[in-house]
Amino acid sequence: MLFIALAGLEDPSRPTGRILSIDAGNRALVYAAARGLREYDVVHVARDEDRWVVLLDRVPHTRLAEAVVVELRVDDGTFLRMRKPR
């Protein structure tokens, strides 16, 4: 009963309007596919103040030889840029 009663409430640990790291990873895959990078997998997701930094690598994994980094805005998951890892 408790789970049903709490189902509609907001998560107090996450401010309204911000996306979760799993959502950031999924959005990064969509943005990468839209730019022709297919068969990539999320390797790591990190938050850096105002952006999500998502590391993607080709499947099967290439030990980051073909990796890319997708940066997304924390608030709404908007694409900021795509680059090679440093």
Order of alpha helices (4+ residues) and beta strands (2+ residues): alpha-alpha-beta-beta-beta-beta
